[in-house]
């Protein structure tokens, strides 16, 4: 059907009711779709190898034959080798940042985006219809269309579009989950529905029967989608930078919500330590975009402007250093991609070197003149340094030309050393070697510092290798978490946590305009103050009953006033109403969420390993799944006497550092161009 290929964001209400939000086409040949398809394939290969490893380990425990043990150990070595190769391939996917970058002709340092978690399809049809019949005493077949729509909504969430509409799609599904949980997931019985999600970093599956894993995974994917929106923004424009900052801050806010709400999610990518690192990473990238926003119109080649930008660059370096320290901690370093750790180190050194370069430019290019404000410059310089060299004051540095030159050269040497360190780290990771734009930017920054050193070098002077003072990081615009509003589903007394009798028919008649009871509540209406001698009580009406229908009109969601209008229209013979009574719900069964087995990590379930996705004729599947009709789902000015600019890649080599150049494959093809700084 052509409708299955419609993009996300079409009409979500009104008109033809077959139209509502959809996901992306899973067969679209975009870079992002190819990446997700490869991720799904790797997840299936990993789970296959884990099944083989679990079986071999069980056989090793069960057998006493030495030859069999030798064969099993050999097989285990092959399986473990295959798992290591698959894990490295998955790490390579998480390192493929070029797919998510903006496709404009620009040159920016690449940013890191989170990949979407993969999941299996879930069939709600039979369990929901059975539960509706058993628990609510209604025919589940009358809700087939609504159940199918909900299943299609979840299916669309597997491939959301990289846009605000995609985020809204995930938020819409997430807002349905609390209501679904209250209606169908009872603490006294199991529904037989299993939710399987794959770890974003390891590919290991996790299977649970409750909705906590489903909610947490949807939140993770919302954060991942926000991070992808941030990396796609055009960072050569003010609007694009603001969009990137907002997206990364929202990603951090969603991850923080996930960390605080679901504290015991048994998945490596959603563990507290990993989420803390991801939050820091998102905020670091937001701070980097804020720095680029300051530098976008050009940095004024003046003392105060250079000092201010130096502290802003030092702030970016400081935050990335904190991210790197989180990445090398024991719970995180085993699963975080090496490329991510390398990028955080590169940016730490790169932006620290930029800070030293700007301070050096302020000291070497600007002398304290007769018309300059000494007090203001002294205050500015003293606020930049953590501590001054022994026996030296800020005013001494400003007034003494030789001292100013000495400190300035120390800063430029520190900048050169930092850029060389960034280039050295760049060469250590095979994934960074594919980012030619990053290498060009690092080389351009290094060459600019070398040129500055050459301009101020005097062969007749004695070489002084004094250490440059540490620069205090400071920012006027700190990146902070944003918390996007997510709608919550309505609450109702008709919940899976409550037990109800089957609907009973009661004949009521008005006796001198008196029904013998009063009504209270709002959706649904409850019977109170029942006269035990009235006709309705004799017919079986009880105190506390809920009215679910009046005549042929269903009234679960009616207010008292609407209900009274229906009852006022009854004739002399009276009218039939249907009521339900709440039953005692004292017995409870502990909820089982995950199964632990074998030598797999304790948090992962063997249930998902035992299920063969290719077995389409399994007896456990009561009905065939309904086919889903939803789709899966400027460059700064050139360097002049009055402005400075940030180095960018220049493939042609004809212009200064800020020349935009085509660099990365876009999301539509691996051969198209995308822009980086």
Secondary structure, DSSP 8 states (H G I E B T S, - for coil): -GGGG--TT---SSSSTT-------TT---HHHHHHHHHHHHHHHHHHHHHHHHHHHHHHHH---HHHHHHHHHHHHHHHHHHHHHHHHHHHHHT-GGGGS--SS-B-----------B-----HHHHHHHHHHHH-S-GGGGHHHHHHHHHHHHHHTT--SSHHHHHHHHHHHHHHHHHHHHH--TTS-----EEEE-TTT--EEEESSSHHHHHHHHHHHHHHHHHHHHHS-TTSHHHHHHHHHHHHHHHHHHHHHHHH-TT---GGGSHHHHHHHHHHHHHHHHHHHHHHHHHT-EE-SHHHHHHHHHHHHHHHHHHHHHHHHHTSHHHHTTS-HHHHHHHHHHHHHHHHHHHHHHHHHHHH----TTS-HHHHHHHHHHHBSS--TT--HHHHHH-HHHHHHHHHHHHHHHHHHHHHHHHHHTT-TTGGG-HHHHHHHHHHHHHHHHHHHHT--TTS---------B----SS---------------S--TTSEE---EEEEE--BTTB-SSEEE-BSSEEEES--TTSHHHHTT--TT-EEEEETTEE-TT-BHHHHHHHHHT--TT-EEEEEE-EE--------------TTS-TTS-SHHHH--TT-TT-TT--S------S----------SSEE------SS-SS-TT-----S--SS-TTS---B-
